[in-house]
Amino acid sequence: MKLTIFAATGGIGRQALDQAVAAGHDVTAVVRNPKKLSAKVRAVASDLAAPDPAVLESAVRGADAVLSGLGPRTASEAGVAWQGTRAIVQAMKANHVRRIVVVSAAPIGTVPSPGRPKPPDHDPGDGFFMRNLFSPLIRVALRKHYADLALMEDVLRDSGLDWTVVRPPRLTDKPVTGTYRTAFGQNLRGGFFISRADVAHLMLRALGQPETVQRTIGIAY
Ligand SMILES: NC(=O)c1ccc[n+]([C@@H]2O[C@H](COP(=O)([O-])OP(=O)(O)OC[C@H]3O[C@@H](n4cnc5c(N)ncnc54)[C@H](OP(=O)(O)O)[C@@H]3O)[C@@H](O)[C@H]2O)c1
């Protein structure tokens, strides 16, 4: 496939890039700093906090699908996920590219946003520990980050595109296994970890699975 991968120098993005190249896909990588790229592919430089629409359009033109590992590296960068994704969506629409798979986070199903002002109090996949202890604490600690990801999900739901949102729990740097649980629209009971490599594996796998279109997917071991 012809793939455009945004944030291909991030933890998940780099894994997606390396796995896509190994699988023989024709990849364009859109990154802030092409010098950080781990593979020799067509590189497009763009700061997604202030993107040039023409640059993004050239990056997605002719793509079969778009993958994005975009997310704020710090609290002060929060906002980049939804604003950058909005710019990606606009570039895709302008070029009739329909398929996009992005990374969100496990708690986002319970985070209110303008598009989902009254989400459920608890994710149906979360057990006692997640619901009552971990999730409330982390939601306070990462409030800005999660608000950004919830808005990013709004952008995709409103886009009319063939989107898939992957919502991982705590990320690790362990190697790819290809062996993990997934669930549509909810988290995985007792699933506290997933490697960045396996999130990337699912993102690539989802491209061949039409049933993942317009769905959120929980993933964990
Ligand atoms: N950490 C966790 O345990 C966890 C759990 C669940 C979900 N998540 C979500 O998963 C996302 C991906 O995880 P990760 O480990 O791959 O994150 P990461 O390594 O921090 O990657 C974030 C990517 O976004 C890019 N980026 C940020 N601001 C940008 C900008 N203004 N313009 C262009 N690119 C920009 C970064 O580019 P540079 O390489 O140039 O910095 C990097 O490639 C996180 O951002 C978070 O939202 C994280």
The ligand as a Gaussian input file, in Angstrom:
#p B3LYP/6-31G(d) Opt

LIG

0 1
 N        2.663000       7.062000      27.257000
 C        1.669000       6.228000      27.444000
 O        1.730000       5.288000      28.267000
 C        0.408000       6.408000      26.627000
 C       -0.675000       5.593000      26.917000
 C       -1.813000       5.675000      26.103000
 C       -1.848000       6.562000      25.046000
 N       -0.786000       7.374000      24.792000
 C       -0.886000       8.262000      23.621000
 O       -0.166000       7.674000      22.566000
 C        0.528000       8.703000      21.857000
 C        1.689000       8.106000      21.141000
 O        2.574000       7.513000      22.091000
 P        4.142000       7.580000      21.826000
 O        4.806000       6.890000      22.926000
 O        4.393000       7.179000      20.416000
 O        4.352000       9.171000      21.970000
 P        5.623000      10.044000      21.588000
 O        6.840000       9.194000      21.468000
 O        5.619000      11.197000      22.534000
 O        5.270000      10.567000      20.107000
 C        4.533000      11.713000      19.855000
 C        4.758000      12.063000      18.409000
 O        4.025000      13.257000      18.110000
 C        4.911000      14.116000      17.418000
 N        4.573000      15.520000      17.610000
 C        4.276000      16.150000      18.776000
 N        4.073000      17.451000      18.533000
 C        4.258000      17.626000      17.191000
 C        4.204000      18.749000      16.333000
 N        3.929000      19.997000      16.791000
 N        4.427000      18.569000      15.006000
 C        4.716000      17.341000      14.517000
 N        4.794000      16.250000      15.284000
 C        4.569000      16.396000      16.602000
 C        6.280000      13.860000      18.006000
 O        7.260000      14.346000      17.119000
 P        8.814000      14.420000      17.535000
 O        9.348000      13.013000      17.350000
 O        9.376000      15.395000      16.575000
 O        8.881000      14.877000      18.963000
 C        6.235000      12.342000      18.091000
 O        6.557000      11.793000      16.843000
 C        0.895000       9.696000      22.969000
 O        1.145000      10.964000      22.453000
 C       -0.321000       9.663000      23.824000
 O       -1.268000      10.609000      23.341000
 C        0.345000       7.300000      25.567000

